[in-house]
Amino acid sequence: MSWISRVRNSLPFAPRRDTPDNLWTRCPGCNEMLFTREYEANLYVCPKCDHHGRIGADTRLAQLLDPGFHLLPDPTVADDPLKFRDTKRYPDRLKQARASNAHCDAFTAATGAIEGRRAVVGVQDFMFMAGSMGQAVGQAFCNGADAALREGLPYIVVTAAGGARMQEGILSLMQMPRATVMTRRLREAGLPYIVVLADPTTGGVTASYAMLGDIHISEPNALIGFAGQRVIQETIREQLPPGFQRAEYLLEHGMIDMVLHRRDLRPTLAMLLDYLSPAKAA
């Protein structure tokens, strides 16, 4: 045995401790390594560069709603109406997505209160098949609107989507007019419909319920658009301006009403509910 081994074995070293795999999180914006607990306490916003990370439906609902909110039942729809297959069968893709998500699809709605102001809140989860809009998403959106109409409450929707779900073809596109009709019913009933645009909100979701709100709020630097920048540039044969399709650019050009840091979203929604439906404030 070498002298190094003898010395090492004679010293009172503490036993090696296992380090959790999720102790650190790398910021997608600046690549800084962040202590996960501090990142979560900061609402999943990087304290170094202010990048707003993508969050799931349950986390978003917990951030916006007072404790004690109630989830609406998940809609029941056909899982594979077109028997679609690309490199994988569509049911296999759904099974894989559901294995890492608490919900059966990309849209979850709940009834509750925001600082005492009752509302229905729907959240689109980009981490479930890129938040793509299929029959389940369309039905869940409509169920949330129905609950708002039934109880006379404002409807707040947080969008994050890559567009329509290609595995459901024309059935996914049919959700656009369905959702549009529900937003019209909310307006006719005099109920506020507020949209919070998270990163990214694109495709058929942008072309329907994401841009039909009474008020549009976005998180900083969120990507918001219909077609991709490369497709637009190749179509119009022109270079797009810097920041095109980002929240700040859309605010400057009148497409949205405000850009808010995530910490300011909840109190601002409470204030807007006071303005838009003061009779509903607790």
C-alpha positions, 0 to 999 in steps of 0.5 A: 500500500502506498503512503498516499493510501495509508494517509488517506485511509487514516484521515476521518473523511466523511462518507461521500454524499450523493448529489441530486441530479436536479440540484442545478438548472442551466438557464436557456437564455444565458447558459448560467448555472442556477441553483434550482431551488432559487430558480423555482422561488424566482418563478422560473425566471433567471435572476441573471438575464431575466429569461422567463423559463417555460413552465407546466400547467400545474405550476402556472395555475399555482402561480396565478390562483389562490390556494384551493382552486378546482381543476375542471375534468379532462375532456374525453375524445378519440385518441387516434381518429385518423389512425395517423402514423409518421415515424411513430404511431400517434397513440405511442406519442400520446403515451410518451407525452402522458408519461411525463405529464400529470394531465392527459393533454396540453390544455388544463382549466380550473376555477378559482380566484386571483387575489380574491377575484373569482375566475376561470383560468385555462393553461396551455402546456408547451411541454405536452407535444409542444402545446399543439392544438387537437380535439382535446385542447379545443374541447378543454378550451370550450369547457373552460369557456362554458364554465365561465358562462355558466358561473358568470366569471371572467375567462383567462387563458395562458397560451403556449403552443406550436400550432395545430396538431398535425396528427389530427389533420382537419380535426385539429383545424376545426378547433379554431372556429369552435374556440372562436365561437366561444370567445364570441359567446363570452363577449355577448355575455359581457364576460371578460376574456383575457389572454396571457401569451407565453413563449411560444404562441404560434400557428393556429392558436395565434390565428384563433383564440390567442388573439381574440381577447379583450386584453392581451398580455405577454411575458417578456421576449415571448415568440408570438406569430403565425408562420415562422420567420424563415417562411415569411422571409422566403415568401416576401423576399425581404429581410425581417426587422430585428425582434420581429415576432417578439413580444416587445416588437408586437407591443410597439406595433399595437398587437398586444396591450402590455408586456409583464414580468412574471412576478407582476402578472398575478397582481395585474390580473387582479387589478384588471378583474376589478376594472372589467368585472368589479361586481365579481370581486370578493 
